[in-house]
Amino acid sequence: MRTTINVNNNLINELLKRTKSRTKTEAIETAIRDFLDKKAIEDLISLNGKIDIDRDWQKDEEKELKEYNGHR
């Protein structure tokens, strides 16, 4: 998608150096991907203590498989 934006030249030049990108588009796409990855990690970390994960999931899975195989 073509988009026109105004970005400070110093920021773009620094981004090009830090990402070792060959083009501005590549540098911006890299920066966006890195930002989104960072936010996804932050979202997962924020769930710490809020979700109860059953540590013995294998027992439940075996039970479900037995029930499934019993219906064949």
N, CA and C atoms as a LAMMPS dump frame, in Angstrom:
ITEM: TIMESTEP
0
ITEM: NUMBER OF ATOMS
216
ITEM: BOX BOUNDS ff ff ff
-5.0000000000000000e+02 5.0000000000000000e+02
-5.0000000000000000e+02 5.0000000000000000e+02
-5.0000000000000000e+02 5.0000000000000000e+02
ITEM: ATOMS id mol type element x y z
1 1 1 N 0.846 -1.168 0
2 1 2 C 0 0 0
3 1 3 C 0.895 1.236 0
4 2 1 N 0.607 2.144 -0.854
5 2 2 C 1.379 3.374 -0.931
6 2 3 C 0.799 4.367 0.064
7 3 1 N 1.693 4.961 0.886
8 3 2 C 1.297 5.948 1.869
9 3 3 C 2.322 7.073 1.869
10 4 1 N 1.85 8.279 1.943
11 4 2 C 2.749 9.427 2.021
12 4 3 C 2.765 9.93 3.458
13 5 1 N 3.966 10.022 4.034
14 5 2 C 4.103 10.532 5.394
15 5 3 C 5.3 11.483 5.444
16 6 1 N 5.265 12.394 6.38
17 6 2 C 6.387 13.295 6.601
18 6 3 C 7.113 12.841 7.858
19 7 1 N 8.362 12.442 7.699
20 7 2 C 9.162 11.966 8.822
21 7 3 C 10.462 12.759 8.84
22 8 1 N 10.877 13.142 10.019
23 8 2 C 12.123 13.87 10.2
24 8 3 C 13.275 13.102 9.568
25 9 1 N 14.068 13.787 8.732
26 9 2 C 15.183 13.141 8.042
27 9 3 C 16.192 12.515 8.998
28 10 1 N 16.446 13.169 10.122
29 10 2 C 17.392 12.606 11.102
30 10 3 C 16.889 11.268 11.636
31 11 1 N 15.581 11.175 11.88
32 11 2 C 15.002 9.914 12.363
33 11 3 C 15.142 8.815 11.317
34 12 1 N 14.829 9.154 10.082
35 12 2 C 14.928 8.159 9.005
36 12 3 C 16.371 7.705 8.829
37 13 1 N 17.302 8.639 8.844
38 13 2 C 18.71 8.274 8.676
39 13 3 C 19.196 7.382 9.813
40 14 1 N 18.791 7.701 11.035
41 14 2 C 19.17 6.865 12.185
42 14 3 C 18.536 5.488 12.066
43 15 1 N 17.293 5.442 11.637
44 15 2 C 16.598 4.17 11.451
45 15 3 C 17.284 3.324 10.382
46 16 1 N 17.677 3.944 9.297
47 16 2 C 18.386 3.223 8.238
48 16 3 C 19.686 2.614 8.764
49 17 1 N 20.405 3.388 9.575
50 17 2 C 21.666 2.878 10.14
51 17 3 C 21.409 1.715 11.092
52 18 1 N 20.475 1.913 12.012
53 18 2 C 20.249 0.906 13.055
54 18 3 C 19.647 -0.385 12.52
55 19 1 N 18.811 -0.273 11.494
56 19 2 C 18.19 -1.481 10.942
57 19 3 C 19.044 -2.107 9.841
58 20 1 N 20.071 -1.364 9.408
59 20 2 C 20.929 -1.82 8.302
60 20 3 C 20.096 -2.111 7.05
61 21 1 N 19.043 -1.33 6.887
62 21 2 C 18.155 -1.49 5.744
63 21 3 C 18.721 -0.758 4.532
64 22 1 N 18.355 -1.253 3.365
65 22 2 C 18.819 -0.636 2.127
66 22 3 C 17.878 0.461 1.651
67 23 1 N 16.611 0.381 2.076
68 23 2 C 15.636 1.38 1.637
69 23 3 C 14.863 1.913 2.84
70 24 1 N 14.254 3.06 2.644
71 24 2 C 13.421 3.639 3.702
72 24 3 C 12.224 2.74 3.996
73 25 1 N 11.646 2.191 2.944
74 25 2 C 10.489 1.299 3.112
75 25 3 C 10.869 0.098 3.965
76 26 1 N 12 -0.506 3.651
77 26 2 C 12.462 -1.672 4.415
78 26 3 C 12.715 -1.295 5.879
79 27 1 N 13.309 -0.13 6.095
80 27 2 C 13.599 0.324 7.459
81 27 3 C 12.313 0.547 8.25
82 28 1 N 11.345 1.186 7.632
83 28 2 C 10.084 1.465 8.316
84 28 3 C 9.321 0.176 8.586
85 29 1 N 9.301 -0.744 7.624
86 29 2 C 8.625 -2.024 7.846
87 29 3 C 9.287 -2.8 8.975
88 30 1 N 10.602 -2.773 9.034
89 30 2 C 11.327 -3.443 10.122
90 30 3 C 10.963 -2.82 11.462
91 31 1 N 10.949 -1.494 11.505
92 31 2 C 10.619 -0.797 12.751
93 31 3 C 9.19 -1.106 13.196
94 32 1 N 8.268 -1.145 12.265
95 32 2 C 6.872 -1.451 12.6
96 32 3 C 6.751 -2.882 13.12
97 33 1 N 7.404 -3.829 12.434
98 33 2 C 7.366 -5.228 12.895
99 33 3 C 7.942 -5.359 14.301
100 34 1 N 9.091 -4.722 14.532
101 34 2 C 9.719 -4.783 15.854
102 34 3 C 8.817 -4.183 16.923
103 35 1 N 8.177 -3.063 16.605
104 35 2 C 7.263 -2.42 17.545
105 35 3 C 6.084 -3.331 17.875
106 36 1 N 5.492 -3.929 16.836
107 36 2 C 4.341 -4.814 17.052
108 36 3 C 4.737 -6.054 17.85
109 37 1 N 5.906 -6.615 17.567
110 37 2 C 6.402 -7.761 18.343
111 37 3 C 6.58 -7.385 19.805
112 38 1 N 7.17 -6.212 20.045
113 38 2 C 7.385 -5.746 21.418
114 38 3 C 6.047 -5.58 22.149
115 39 1 N 5.078 -4.991 21.488
116 39 2 C 3.758 -4.791 22.11
117 39 3 C 3.071 -6.126 22.389
118 40 1 N 3.215 -7.093 21.486
119 40 2 C 2.617 -8.412 21.705
120 40 3 C 3.235 -9.073 22.935
121 41 1 N 4.54 -8.943 23.089
122 41 2 C 5.22 -9.502 24.269
123 41 3 C 4.738 -8.807 25.525
124 42 1 N 4.621 -7.48 25.48
125 42 2 C 4.125 -6.724 26.637
126 42 3 C 2.709 -7.164 27.003
127 43 1 N 1.878 -7.409 25.994
128 43 2 C 0.504 -7.871 26.25
129 43 3 C 0.5 -9.224 26.943
130 44 1 N 1.364 -10.13 26.504
131 44 2 C 1.458 -11.446 27.146
132 44 3 C 1.944 -11.325 28.58
133 45 1 N 2.943 -10.486 28.795
134 45 2 C 3.479 -10.297 30.148
135 45 3 C 2.411 -9.713 31.065
136 46 1 N 1.575 -8.83 30.525
137 46 2 C 0.535 -8.209 31.348
138 46 3 C -0.516 -9.216 31.808
139 47 1 N -0.599 -10.364 31.137
140 47 2 C -1.555 -11.399 31.529
141 47 3 C -1.049 -12.256 32.687
142 48 1 N 0.21 -12.076 33.065
143 48 2 C 0.802 -12.858 34.151
144 48 3 C -0.057 -12.759 35.416
145 49 1 N -0.475 -13.9 35.901
146 49 2 C -1.291 -13.951 37.106
147 49 3 C -2.775 -13.784 36.859
148 50 1 N -3.175 -13.474 35.652
149 50 2 C -4.585 -13.255 35.345
150 50 3 C -5.252 -14.473 34.714
151 51 1 N -4.448 -15.396 34.232
152 51 2 C -4.98 -16.592 33.584
153 51 3 C -4.519 -17.808 34.357
154 52 1 N -5.459 -18.678 34.674
155 52 2 C -5.125 -19.907 35.392
156 52 3 C -4.874 -21.003 34.36
157 53 1 N -3.634 -21.426 34.268
158 53 2 C -3.264 -22.464 33.309
159 53 3 C -3.132 -23.784 34.044
160 54 1 N -3.856 -24.771 33.546
161 54 2 C -3.795 -26.097 34.142
162 54 3 C -2.48 -26.748 33.748
163 55 1 N -1.633 -26.986 34.724
164 55 2 C -0.312 -27.556 34.451
165 55 3 C -0.391 -29.031 34.044
166 56 1 N -1.512 -29.691 34.343
167 56 2 C -1.658 -31.105 34.029
168 56 3 C -2.598 -31.275 32.837
169 57 1 N -2.337 -30.523 31.759
170 57 2 C -3.189 -30.524 30.589
171 57 3 C -3.158 -31.855 29.858
172 58 1 N -2.087 -32.594 30.007
173 58 2 C -1.971 -33.867 29.286
174 58 3 C -3.03 -34.868 29.745
175 59 1 N -3.344 -34.87 31.021
176 59 2 C -4.367 -35.774 31.55
177 59 3 C -5.724 -35.458 30.914
178 60 1 N -6.054 -34.176 30.829
179 60 2 C -7.316 -33.773 30.207
180 60 3 C -7.333 -34.126 28.726
181 61 1 N -6.209 -33.957 28.061
182 61 2 C -6.145 -34.273 26.639
183 61 3 C -6.339 -35.773 26.411
184 62 1 N -5.718 -36.601 27.24
185 62 2 C -5.89 -38.053 27.12
186 62 3 C -7.349 -38.437 27.33
187 63 1 N -8 -37.803 28.303
188 63 2 C -9.407 -38.074 28.58
189 63 3 C -10.272 -37.712 27.363
190 64 1 N -10.011 -36.551 26.763
191 64 2 C -10.774 -36.13 25.586
192 64 3 C -10.552 -37.084 24.413
193 65 1 N -9.319 -37.537 24.237
194 65 2 C -9.036 -38.471 23.146
195 65 3 C -9.756 -39.796 23.35
196 66 1 N -9.809 -40.279 24.587
197 66 2 C -10.516 -41.529 24.879
198 66 3 C -12.003 -41.371 24.579
199 67 1 N -12.571 -40.219 24.981
200 67 2 C -13.986 -39.973 24.706
201 67 3 C -14.236 -39.889 23.208
202 68 1 N -13.344 -39.211 22.485
203 68 2 C -13.481 -39.091 21.044
204 68 3 C -13.396 -40.45 20.366
205 69 1 N -12.422 -41.255 20.749
206 69 2 C -12.257 -42.572 20.15
207 69 3 C -13.419 -43.492 20.503
208 70 1 N -14.084 -43.272 21.603
209 70 2 C -15.234 -44.074 22.014
210 70 3 C -16.461 -43.792 21.158
211 71 1 N -16.489 -42.695 20.466
212 71 2 C -17.651 -42.315 19.639
213 71 3 C -17.51 -42.771 18.195
214 72 1 N -16.482 -43.464 17.861
215 72 2 C -16.273 -43.889 16.48
216 72 3 C -17.126 -45.06 16.141
